[in-house]
Amino acid sequence: MRTPVYIVDGCRSPIGKSHPEKGMFRSLRADELFVQVLQSLMDRLSLDPARVDDVYLGCVGQHLEQGKNLARLSWLLAGFPDTVPGMTLNRLCASSFSAVQVAADAIGCGRLHCVIAGGVEHMTHVPMTAALDYHPDLFRDARFLWNNMGLTAEFLAKERQISREEQDRFTQESNRRYFQALEAGFYKGEIVPIATPEGRQDRDQQPRLSSLEALAGLQPVFKEGGTVTAANSSGLGDGAAALVV
C-alpha cells in the first residue's frame, strides 16, 4: 500500500533578470541564493533539520558554482547537519519537477518520510552554453540545431503553424495575468525576501506589461524573418525554490 504524500509548504526567491549589470542577484552565488530560500522555509515551519531524510535539487547547469552536487553543498553551507545527504538532478527544464517526483516516490514507497525538494538556476553566473561540448554526431541528422531554445521555438512555430500574432497575444495575456495576481497578493506567501549586497529583494524583476503594438514592433532575435522576439520568448533568469515533501 502506497504511503500518502503531501507538499507541506514551499517558497521561492523572486526571479531575477539574468544580466551582469542589471540582474538583482548578480552579486549573489547560486548556492547562497538557494541557502536563503532553504533557511526561510525551515524557519517558517520551525522544522528541525535533523528530521529531513534527504535533499533533492533540480539544476541544469551543474558546473562552476552549481557543480559537484549542489544539493549537498548548499545544505552544508546552510549549517545544517552533515548526516543529511543530498542529490542534484538534471532533466533540463523539468529538473525541479523531477526532484519533487523522486521525493514523492521515495516517500510513497515508505523509504523516506521527509524530503526537501527544489531547484536553483543562476544564469547570470552559469549561462546555458557554459562548459558545453556536445558530440558532433548528435547533430549529424538533426533537422535543426536543437540545443538552442530560440531556434527550437522557431521550429515549433513553423511546424505547428503558430503565428507571430498568436505568440504576442499569449505573451500579453500571460503578463496581464501575472500582474493581476501580483496586485491581488497571490505571491505574498510564496516569495521570500533575499538579502543581496545591493539590498533586500522581494519582487520579481522580469515580467512587464506591453501593448500588442509594442510587441509587434520588436524584431526577431534568433532567425531572420522569424517570429520569436525578446518579449514572446522565455526570459533568462536567476532564482531558487524549495518544498517540504
Backbone as JSON, one array per atom type, in Angstrom:
{
  "sequence": "MRTPVYIVDGCRSPIGKSHPEKGMFRSLRADELFVQVLQSLMDRLSLDPARVDDVYLGCVGQHLEQGKNLARLSWLLAGFPDTVPGMTLNRLCASSFSAVQVAADAIGCGRLHCVIAGGVEHMTHVPMTAALDYHPDLFRDARFLWNNMGLTAEFLAKERQISREEQDRFTQESNRRYFQALEAGFYKGEIVPIATPEGRQDRDQQPRLSSLEALAGLQPVFKEGGTVTAANSSGLGDGAAALVV",
  "N": [[0.85, -1.2, 0.0], [0.61, 2.17, -0.91], [2.2, 4.92, 0.66], [0.61, 7.92, 1.63], [1.41, 11.07, 0.12], [2.43, 14.38, 0.73], [2.71, 17.86, -0.05], [4.0, 19.96, 2.2], [4.74, 22.64, 2.64], [6.02, 25.48, 0.83], [8.35, 27.71, -0.79], [9.78, 30.47, -2.61], [12.45, 32.33, -4.15], [12.38, 35.76, -5.32], [12.26, 36.15, -8.89], [15.05, 36.88, -10.65], [16.42, 39.03, -13.2], [18.54, 37.74, -15.69], [21.43, 39.11, -15.95], [24.53, 40.73, -16.21], [24.92, 43.34, -15.2], [22.39, 44.43, -14.6], [20.93, 42.47, -13.32], [19.36, 41.43, -10.34], [20.46, 39.55, -8.66], [23.12, 39.48, -9.23], [25.37, 39.75, -7.66], [25.29, 37.65, -5.96], [25.88, 34.29, -5.22], [24.81, 31.13, -6.7], [24.53, 29.01, -4.84], [24.39, 30.45, -2.46], [22.02, 31.81, -2.87], [20.11, 29.71, -2.97], [20.45, 28.72, -0.38], [19.41, 30.78, 1.25], [16.68, 30.67, 0.57], [16.12, 28.08, 1.41], [16.67, 28.26, 4.19], [14.7, 30.12, 4.94], [12.39, 28.63, 4.47], [12.69, 26.48, 6.3], [12.71, 27.92, 8.7], [10.17, 29.13, 8.83], [8.53, 27.0, 9.16], [9.45, 26.0, 11.48], [11.01, 23.71, 11.4], [12.94, 21.0, 12.37], [16.12, 20.47, 11.2], [17.34, 17.97, 11.42], [15.34, 16.18, 11.1], [14.94, 15.88, 8.45], [15.21, 13.68, 5.75], [16.45, 13.59, 3.25], [17.76, 15.61, 0.53], [16.68, 16.87, -2.47], [17.6, 18.38, -5.4], [16.88, 20.23, -8.25], [18.77, 21.13, -11.07], [20.11, 22.57, -13.93], [22.52, 23.64, -15.1], [25.1, 22.21, -14.12], [27.81, 22.97, -13.21], [30.75, 25.0, -12.55], [29.88, 27.31, -10.03], [27.62, 25.9, -9.51], [28.2, 23.27, -9.5], [29.31, 19.86, -8.66], [27.4, 18.4, -6.96], [25.24, 20.25, -5.9], [23.02, 20.25, -4.19], [23.75, 18.86, -1.81], [26.02, 20.41, -1.05], [24.91, 22.95, -0.66], [23.18, 22.47, 1.46], [25.04, 21.9, 3.49], [26.37, 24.35, 3.51], [24.39, 25.93, 4.57], [24.6, 25.32, 7.19], [23.41, 23.1, 8.26], [22.79, 19.71, 9.58], [25.39, 17.34, 8.87], [24.66, 14.79, 8.54], [22.57, 14.5, 6.87], [21.92, 13.59, 3.59], [22.29, 14.53, 0.06], [21.08, 15.14, -3.29], [21.6, 16.07, -6.63], [19.68, 16.79, -9.46], [19.28, 16.49, -13.02], [17.14, 17.15, -15.46], [16.97, 18.85, -17.53], [14.74, 21.39, -18.45], [12.77, 20.32, -16.83], [13.87, 19.7, -14.39], [13.47, 20.47, -11.65], [10.83, 19.67, -11.27], [11.23, 16.94, -11.52], [12.78, 16.5, -9.26], [10.88, 16.84, -7.23], [9.19, 14.76, -7.93], [10.82, 12.48, -7.54], [11.19, 12.7, -4.81], [8.54, 12.33, -3.93], [8.11, 9.71, -4.8], [9.99, 8.32, -3.22], [8.99, 8.72, -0.67], [6.42, 7.73, -0.99], [6.82, 4.98, -1.33], [7.62, 4.3, 1.14], [10.27, 4.51, 1.89], [11.5, 6.91, 2.66], [10.67, 9.73, 4.8], [10.56, 12.52, 5.13], [11.38, 15.03, 2.95], [13.37, 17.55, 1.41], [12.7, 19.24, -1.49], [13.56, 20.88, -4.49], [14.78, 23.62, -6.55], [17.31, 25.38, -8.4], [18.7, 27.97, -10.4], [21.17, 29.89, -11.8], [21.54, 31.93, -14.1], [22.93, 34.15, -14.78], [25.5, 33.81, -13.77], [26.07, 31.22, -14.58], [25.78, 30.51, -17.61], [23.61, 29.1, -20.22], [25.18, 27.97, -22.19], [27.59, 27.44, -21.01], [30.54, 25.6, -20.48], [29.93, 23.53, -22.28], [30.13, 20.7, -24.46], [29.13, 19.22, -26.9], [28.85, 16.06, -28.54], [29.71, 15.82, -31.92], [28.3, 14.04, -33.56], [25.72, 13.98, -32.63], [24.29, 15.92, -33.95], [24.27, 15.24, -36.55], [22.16, 14.18, -38.17], [20.19, 15.96, -37.57], [17.29, 18.02, -37.85], [17.32, 20.63, -37.19], [19.27, 22.94, -35.18], [19.12, 21.72, -32.26], [19.96, 22.42, -29.69], [19.61, 25.02, -29.13], [17.3, 27.02, -27.64], [15.81, 29.13, -28.63], [15.83, 28.74, -31.42], [14.57, 26.31, -31.38], [12.0, 27.1, -30.59], [11.35, 28.62, -32.86], [11.33, 26.61, -34.77], [9.18, 25.0, -33.85], [7.1, 26.84, -34.0], [6.84, 27.13, -36.75], [6.39, 24.45, -37.49], [4.0, 23.85, -36.11], [2.4, 25.81, -37.0], [2.1, 28.31, -35.63], [1.37, 31.56, -35.3], [3.06, 34.79, -35.4], [1.44, 36.78, -34.32], [-0.26, 35.27, -32.65], [1.61, 34.37, -30.76], [2.43, 36.81, -29.64], [0.01, 37.73, -28.56], [-0.46, 35.76, -26.65], [1.71, 36.26, -24.98], [1.11, 38.87, -24.05], [-1.3, 38.38, -22.65], [-0.46, 36.49, -20.74], [1.37, 38.01, -19.21], [-0.38, 39.98, -18.31], [-2.06, 38.5, -16.62], [-0.21, 37.73, -14.7], [0.47, 40.2, -13.42], [-2.03, 40.91, -12.46], [-2.46, 38.89, -10.59], [-0.34, 39.5, -8.89], [-1.08, 42.03, -7.87], [-3.3, 41.24, -6.47], [-2.23, 40.0, -4.32], [-1.38, 37.38, -4.5], [1.16, 36.25, -4.5], [2.27, 36.68, -2.02], [2.62, 34.79, 0.08], [4.37, 33.13, -1.1], [6.76, 34.16, -2.22], [9.9, 34.77, -0.8], [11.9, 37.2, 0.86], [15.16, 38.12, -0.3], [18.43, 38.68, 0.75], [20.86, 40.77, -0.59], [24.06, 42.13, -1.64], [23.34, 44.52, -2.79], [21.0, 45.17, -1.56], [17.72, 44.45, -0.09], [15.75, 42.08, -1.75], [12.58, 41.55, -2.99], [10.72, 41.23, -4.99], [9.65, 40.05, -8.15], [11.7, 40.46, -11.0], [11.51, 40.35, -13.76], [8.93, 40.17, -15.48], [6.89, 42.34, -17.54], [4.39, 44.69, -18.46], [3.09, 45.05, -21.74], [1.92, 46.59, -24.71], [0.07, 45.27, -27.54], [0.83, 46.56, -29.81], [3.39, 47.51, -29.19], [4.71, 45.07, -28.79], [4.5, 43.99, -31.35], [6.24, 45.55, -32.73], [8.79, 44.67, -32.23], [11.86, 43.12, -33.23], [12.62, 39.86, -34.6], [14.85, 37.63, -32.86], [16.32, 35.3, -33.13], [16.29, 34.25, -35.66], [16.39, 35.26, -38.99], [13.61, 36.81, -40.38], [11.99, 35.41, -38.71], [9.72, 34.57, -35.93], [10.04, 34.75, -33.22], [10.69, 36.78, -30.5], [12.45, 39.01, -28.2], [10.54, 39.49, -26.32], [8.36, 37.67, -26.55], [9.53, 35.24, -26.07], [10.96, 32.84, -23.75], [12.3, 34.28, -20.83], [15.67, 34.85, -19.62], [16.7, 33.88, -16.46], [17.39, 34.21, -12.88], [16.99, 32.28, -9.98], [15.48, 30.54, -7.15], [13.88, 27.77, -5.5], [12.05, 25.93, -2.97], [10.62, 23.04, -1.43], [8.87, 21.36, 1.22], [8.4, 18.02, 1.4]],
  "CA": [[0.0, 0.0, 0.0], [1.42, 3.37, -1.05], [2.06, 5.94, 1.69], [0.18, 9.22, 1.09], [2.48, 12.06, 0.01], [1.91, 15.74, 0.8], [3.58, 19.04, -0.01], [3.64, 20.64, 3.45], [4.89, 24.08, 2.42], [7.05, 25.79, -0.14], [8.57, 29.12, -1.05], [10.76, 30.73, -3.65], [13.02, 33.66, -4.24], [11.95, 36.48, -6.51], [13.0, 35.76, -10.08], [15.87, 38.0, -11.11], [16.85, 39.07, -14.59], [19.9, 37.24, -15.89], [22.17, 40.2, -16.6], [25.7, 41.01, -15.36], [24.83, 44.65, -14.55], [21.04, 44.75, -14.17], [20.34, 41.38, -12.56], [19.39, 41.75, -8.91], [21.28, 38.56, -7.95], [24.42, 39.45, -9.89], [26.45, 39.68, -6.66], [24.98, 36.53, -5.08], [26.11, 32.99, -5.84], [23.66, 30.23, -6.77], [24.38, 28.28, -3.59], [23.93, 31.42, -1.46], [20.61, 32.08, -3.16], [19.3, 28.57, -2.52], [20.55, 28.64, 1.08], [18.46, 31.73, 1.85], [15.34, 30.11, 0.39], [16.06, 26.91, 2.28], [16.58, 28.71, 5.58], [13.39, 30.74, 5.13], [11.41, 27.55, 4.54], [12.85, 25.76, 7.56], [12.35, 28.81, 9.8], [8.73, 29.4, 8.94], [7.89, 25.76, 9.62], [10.14, 25.55, 12.7], [11.36, 22.31, 11.12], [14.25, 20.54, 12.83], [16.84, 19.92, 10.04], [17.69, 16.57, 11.65], [14.19, 15.36, 10.7], [14.96, 15.75, 7.0], [15.88, 12.45, 5.34], [17.25, 13.8, 2.05], [17.54, 16.87, -0.19], [16.74, 16.68, -3.92], [17.63, 19.7, -6.02], [16.97, 20.28, -9.7], [19.68, 22.16, -11.59], [20.56, 22.22, -15.28], [23.92, 23.98, -15.29], [25.83, 21.63, -12.98], [29.24, 23.22, -13.27], [31.11, 26.25, -11.87], [29.36, 27.38, -8.66], [26.48, 24.98, -9.39], [28.68, 21.91, -9.73], [29.69, 18.94, -7.56], [26.27, 18.08, -6.08], [24.83, 21.5, -5.27], [22.07, 19.97, -3.11], [24.52, 18.53, -0.61], [26.89, 21.52, -0.68], [24.08, 24.04, -0.15], [22.71, 22.05, 2.78], [26.16, 22.11, 4.41], [26.62, 25.79, 3.58], [23.36, 26.49, 5.44], [24.91, 24.98, 8.56], [22.55, 22.01, 8.71], [23.55, 18.51, 9.94], [26.03, 16.64, 7.77], [24.08, 13.45, 8.47], [21.53, 14.52, 5.83], [22.54, 13.57, 2.26], [21.66, 15.36, -0.97], [21.26, 14.68, -4.67], [21.25, 17.08, -7.62], [19.1, 16.13, -10.63], [19.23, 17.28, -14.25], [16.28, 16.76, -16.57], [16.84, 20.13, -18.22], [13.69, 22.29, -17.94], [11.92, 19.62, -15.87], [14.73, 19.21, -13.31], [12.86, 20.66, -10.33], [9.67, 18.77, -11.23], [11.74, 15.59, -11.27], [13.2, 16.44, -7.86], [9.65, 16.62, -6.44], [8.7, 13.42, -8.26], [11.68, 11.5, -6.87], [10.85, 12.8, -3.38], [7.23, 11.7, -3.74], [8.26, 8.25, -4.97], [10.72, 7.79, -2.07], [8.07, 8.74, 0.48], [5.29, 6.86, -1.29], [7.17, 3.57, -1.14], [7.96, 4.1, 2.54], [11.71, 4.53, 2.12], [11.8, 8.16, 3.36], [9.5, 10.35, 5.45], [10.57, 13.97, 4.98], [12.38, 15.39, 1.94], [13.38, 18.88, 0.81], [12.83, 19.17, -2.94], [13.53, 22.24, -5.03], [15.59, 23.87, -7.72], [18.01, 26.66, -8.49], [19.43, 28.24, -11.62], [21.72, 31.25, -11.8], [22.0, 32.01, -15.49], [23.9, 35.24, -14.89], [26.83, 33.26, -13.49], [26.25, 29.94, -15.28], [24.95, 30.56, -18.82], [23.2, 27.82, -20.8], [26.23, 27.41, -23.05], [28.84, 27.3, -20.25], [31.18, 24.29, -20.33], [29.27, 22.52, -23.12], [30.94, 20.09, -25.51], [28.31, 18.16, -27.49], [29.46, 15.21, -29.56], [29.2, 16.28, -33.23], [27.39, 13.07, -34.18], [24.36, 14.24, -32.19], [23.63, 16.84, -34.87], [24.51, 14.8, -37.92], [20.9, 14.03, -38.9], [19.2, 16.84, -36.95], [16.58, 18.93, -38.76], [17.69, 21.98, -36.77], [20.22, 22.91, -34.07], [18.16, 21.62, -31.16], [20.48, 22.85, -28.39], [19.27, 26.44, -29.0], [15.87, 27.05, -27.35], [15.16, 30.1, -29.51], [15.6, 28.08, -32.7], [13.54, 25.3, -31.11], [10.71, 27.81, -30.64], [11.1, 28.95, -34.26], [10.99, 25.35, -35.45], [7.84, 24.59, -33.44], [6.14, 27.81, -34.53], [6.62, 26.77, -38.16], [5.83, 23.09, -37.55], [2.63, 23.86, -35.6], [1.73, 26.96, -37.61], [1.78, 29.29, -34.58], [1.74, 32.84, -35.9], [3.67, 35.81, -34.56], [0.36, 37.44, -33.58], [-0.68, 34.35, -31.57], [2.65, 34.4, -29.73], [2.38, 38.11, -28.96], [-1.21, 37.79, -27.74], [-0.22, 34.89, -25.49], [2.63, 37.0, -24.13], [0.38, 39.96, -23.4], [-2.27, 37.84, -21.68], [0.3, 35.88, -19.64], [1.87, 39.09, -18.36], [-1.53, 40.61, -17.66], [-2.49, 37.63, -15.51], [0.8, 37.8, -13.65], [0.33, 41.44, -12.66], [-3.31, 40.82, -11.76], [-2.21, 38.04, -9.41], [0.56, 40.24, -8.02], [-1.86, 43.06, -7.2], [-4.25, 40.57, -5.57], [-1.5, 39.43, -3.2], [-1.25, 35.94, -4.68], [2.53, 35.79, -4.28], [2.76, 37.08, -0.7], [3.06, 33.64, 0.85], [5.23, 32.31, -1.94], [8.06, 34.79, -2.39], [10.6, 35.18, 0.42], [12.91, 38.22, 0.54], [16.55, 37.68, -0.4], [19.4, 39.73, 1.05], [21.98, 40.86, -1.52], [24.9, 43.31, -1.36], [22.65, 45.72, -3.28], [19.82, 45.42, -0.75], [16.7, 43.4, 0.06], [15.0, 41.85, -2.98], [11.35, 40.83, -2.66], [9.76, 41.33, -6.09], [10.16, 39.54, -9.42], [12.3, 41.53, -11.79], [11.43, 40.21, -15.2], [7.74, 40.45, -16.3], [6.43, 43.72, -17.69], [3.22, 44.84, -19.32], [3.34, 45.66, -23.04], [0.79, 46.6, -25.63], [0.28, 44.46, -28.74], [1.55, 47.39, -30.77], [4.8, 47.5, -28.8], [5.23, 43.72, -29.04], [4.58, 43.78, -32.79], [7.34, 46.34, -33.25], [10.09, 44.06, -31.92], [12.44, 42.29, -34.28], [13.01, 38.5, -34.17], [16.23, 37.63, -32.36], [17.02, 34.04, -33.34], [16.25, 33.82, -37.05], [15.92, 36.31, -39.89], [12.27, 36.5, -40.86], [11.31, 34.53, -37.74], [8.59, 35.1, -35.16], [10.35, 34.75, -31.79], [11.35, 38.02, -30.11], [12.9, 39.06, -26.81], [9.37, 39.6, -25.43], [7.49, 36.5, -26.56], [10.29, 34.04, -25.73], [11.24, 32.69, -22.32], [13.39, 35.12, -20.37], [16.76, 34.23, -18.87], [16.5, 34.35, -15.09], [18.07, 33.63, -11.72], [16.03, 32.08, -8.91], [15.53, 29.28, -6.41], [12.64, 27.39, -4.82], [12.19, 24.73, -2.14], [9.39, 22.48, -0.84], [8.95, 20.25, 2.17], [7.52, 16.94, 0.96]],
  "C": [[0.88, 1.25, 0.0], [1.14, 4.36, 0.08], [1.6, 7.25, 1.06], [1.32, 10.23, 1.13], [1.86, 13.46, -0.04], [3.03, 16.76, 0.62], [3.13, 19.86, 1.19], [3.68, 22.16, 3.28], [5.98, 24.29, 1.39], [7.2, 27.29, -0.31], [9.64, 29.27, -2.12], [11.34, 32.13, -3.5], [12.24, 34.45, -5.29], [12.78, 35.98, -7.7], [13.73, 36.99, -10.61], [16.19, 37.9, -12.59], [18.28, 38.56, -14.68], [20.68, 38.29, -16.68], [23.33, 40.6, -15.68], [25.68, 42.36, -14.67], [23.46, 44.91, -13.94], [20.39, 43.66, -13.32], [20.45, 41.61, -11.06], [20.17, 40.72, -8.1], [22.68, 38.46, -8.54], [25.58, 39.29, -8.91], [26.26, 38.52, -5.68], [25.19, 35.23, -5.83], [24.83, 32.15, -5.84], [23.44, 29.49, -5.45], [23.9, 29.2, -2.46], [22.46, 31.74, -1.63], [19.72, 30.95, -2.66], [19.32, 28.44, -1.01], [19.55, 29.58, 1.74], [17.02, 31.24, 1.72], [15.13, 28.93, 1.33], [15.9, 27.3, 3.75], [15.23, 29.36, 5.88], [12.31, 29.67, 5.28], [11.48, 26.82, 5.87], [12.39, 26.62, 8.74], [10.85, 28.97, 9.93], [7.93, 28.15, 9.33], [8.41, 25.31, 10.98], [10.52, 24.07, 12.58], [12.79, 22.02, 11.58], [14.98, 19.93, 11.62], [17.18, 18.44, 10.2], [16.55, 15.63, 11.25], [14.15, 15.12, 9.19], [15.78, 14.51, 6.61], [16.8, 12.65, 4.13], [16.88, 15.13, 1.42], [17.72, 16.59, -1.67], [16.61, 18.04, -4.59], [17.77, 19.59, -7.53], [17.86, 21.42, -10.14], [20.2, 21.7, -12.94], [22.06, 22.44, -15.45], [24.77, 23.49, -14.14], [27.34, 21.72, -13.19], [29.48, 24.6, -12.65], [30.52, 26.25, -10.46], [28.15, 26.48, -8.45], [26.91, 23.52, -9.54], [28.91, 21.1, -8.46], [28.6, 18.75, -6.51], [25.85, 19.27, -5.23], [23.85, 21.28, -4.12], [22.79, 19.73, -1.79], [25.35, 19.72, -0.12], [26.08, 22.69, -0.1], [23.56, 23.73, 1.25], [23.81, 22.28, 3.83], [26.46, 23.6, 4.6], [25.61, 26.48, 4.5], [23.62, 26.19, 6.91], [24.06, 23.87, 9.13], [23.35, 20.73, 8.9], [24.14, 17.77, 8.74], [25.57, 15.19, 7.66], [23.0, 13.36, 7.39], [22.2, 14.56, 4.46], [21.84, 14.52, 1.29], [21.97, 14.83, -2.34], [20.79, 15.77, -5.61], [20.84, 16.38, -8.92], [19.13, 17.07, -11.83], [18.33, 16.59, -15.26], [15.95, 18.03, -17.36], [15.68, 20.93, -17.62], [12.78, 21.64, -16.9], [12.69, 19.15, -14.64], [14.07, 19.32, -11.95], [11.6, 19.81, -10.18], [10.11, 17.35, -10.91], [12.21, 15.44, -9.84], [11.99, 16.17, -6.95], [9.12, 15.21, -6.69], [9.51, 12.34, -7.54], [11.4, 11.51, -5.37], [9.53, 12.09, -3.09], [7.31, 10.18, -3.85], [8.96, 7.63, -3.75], [9.84, 7.73, -0.83], [6.92, 7.76, 0.25], [5.58, 5.39, -1.08], [7.61, 3.27, 0.29], [9.43, 4.16, 2.86], [12.13, 5.75, 2.93], [10.51, 8.75, 3.93], [9.42, 11.85, 5.23], [11.72, 14.36, 4.06], [12.24, 16.87, 1.57], [13.6, 18.7, -0.68], [12.75, 20.59, -3.5], [14.38, 22.38, -6.26], [16.25, 25.23, -7.64], [18.67, 26.76, -9.86], [19.88, 29.7, -11.58], [22.36, 31.47, -13.17], [22.88, 33.24, -15.74], [25.31, 34.7, -14.74], [27.12, 31.98, -14.27], [25.34, 29.92, -16.51], [24.64, 29.17, -19.37], [24.34, 27.16, -21.59], [27.56, 27.21, -22.32], [29.29, 25.84, -20.2], [30.49, 23.18, -21.13], [30.23, 21.99, -24.18], [30.15, 18.92, -26.08], [29.13, 17.34, -28.49], [28.88, 15.61, -30.91], [28.22, 15.32, -33.88], [25.93, 13.3, -33.77], [23.59, 15.08, -33.2], [23.72, 16.4, -36.33], [23.22, 14.74, -38.74], [19.81, 14.95, -38.34], [18.58, 17.77, -37.99], [16.87, 20.39, -38.41], [18.62, 21.84, -35.57], [19.45, 22.92, -32.76], [18.7, 22.01, -29.8], [20.23, 24.35, -28.16], [17.76, 26.56, -28.83], [15.13, 28.04, -28.23], [14.86, 29.5, -30.88], [14.59, 26.93, -32.56], [12.16, 25.92, -31.2], [10.36, 28.17, -32.08], [10.66, 27.72, -35.04], [9.56, 24.94, -35.14], [6.77, 25.55, -33.96], [5.81, 27.5, -35.99], [5.92, 25.43, -38.28], [4.35, 23.07, -37.15], [1.8, 25.04, -36.11], [1.2, 27.93, -36.54], [2.28, 30.65, -35.06], [2.4, 33.77, -34.9], [2.59, 36.5, -33.72], [-0.13, 36.58, -32.42], [0.32, 34.37, -30.43], [2.6, 35.7, -28.94], [1.14, 38.23, -28.08], [-1.08, 36.92, -26.49], [0.68, 35.6, -24.48], [1.91, 38.09, -23.35], [-0.57, 39.43, -22.33], [-1.56, 37.19, -20.49], [0.8, 36.94, -18.68], [0.75, 39.81, -17.63], [-2.0, 39.81, -16.46], [-1.5, 37.66, -14.37], [0.6, 39.06, -12.79], [-1.0, 41.51, -11.92], [-3.17, 40.0, -10.49], [-1.33, 38.76, -8.41], [-0.21, 41.28, -7.2], [-2.85, 42.46, -6.2], [-3.55, 39.92, -4.37], [-1.24, 37.95, -3.3], [0.14, 35.43, -4.29], [3.08, 36.09, -2.89], [3.28, 35.91, 0.12], [4.06, 32.78, 0.13], [6.65, 32.85, -2.03], [8.66, 35.17, -1.04], [11.68, 36.19, 0.04], [14.32, 37.63, 0.57], [17.47, 38.87, -0.15], [20.55, 39.65, 0.05], [22.84, 42.06, -1.13], [24.25, 44.61, -1.81], [21.41, 46.06, -2.48], [18.86, 44.25, -0.74], [15.88, 43.3, -1.22], [13.76, 41.02, -2.67], [10.31, 40.87, -3.77], [10.41, 40.81, -7.37], [10.61, 40.7, -10.31], [11.88, 41.51, -13.26], [10.13, 40.62, -15.9], [7.45, 41.95, -16.4], [5.27, 43.74, -18.67], [3.62, 45.53, -20.63], [2.08, 45.6, -23.88], [1.11, 45.7, -26.83], [1.06, 45.24, -29.79], [3.06, 47.39, -30.47], [5.44, 46.14, -29.09], [5.44, 43.49, -30.54], [5.76, 44.53, -33.41], [8.71, 45.75, -33.0], [10.56, 43.15, -33.05], [12.73, 40.88, -33.75], [14.49, 38.46, -33.83], [17.01, 36.35, -32.69], [17.15, 33.66, -34.82], [15.72, 34.97, -37.9], [14.58, 35.91, -40.49], [11.48, 35.62, -39.93], [10.21, 35.24, -36.99], [8.89, 35.25, -33.67], [11.19, 35.98, -31.45], [11.82, 37.93, -28.66], [11.73, 39.09, -25.85], [8.54, 38.33, -25.41], [8.23, 35.18, -26.35], [10.51, 33.98, -24.22], [12.43, 33.57, -21.94], [14.46, 34.31, -19.66], [16.71, 34.77, -17.45], [17.36, 33.62, -14.07], [17.04, 33.46, -10.61], [16.2, 30.72, -8.25], [14.18, 29.03, -5.73], [12.87, 26.13, -4.02], [10.82, 24.35, -1.56], [9.76, 21.5, 0.26], [7.93, 19.22, 1.74], [7.51, 15.87, 2.02]]
}
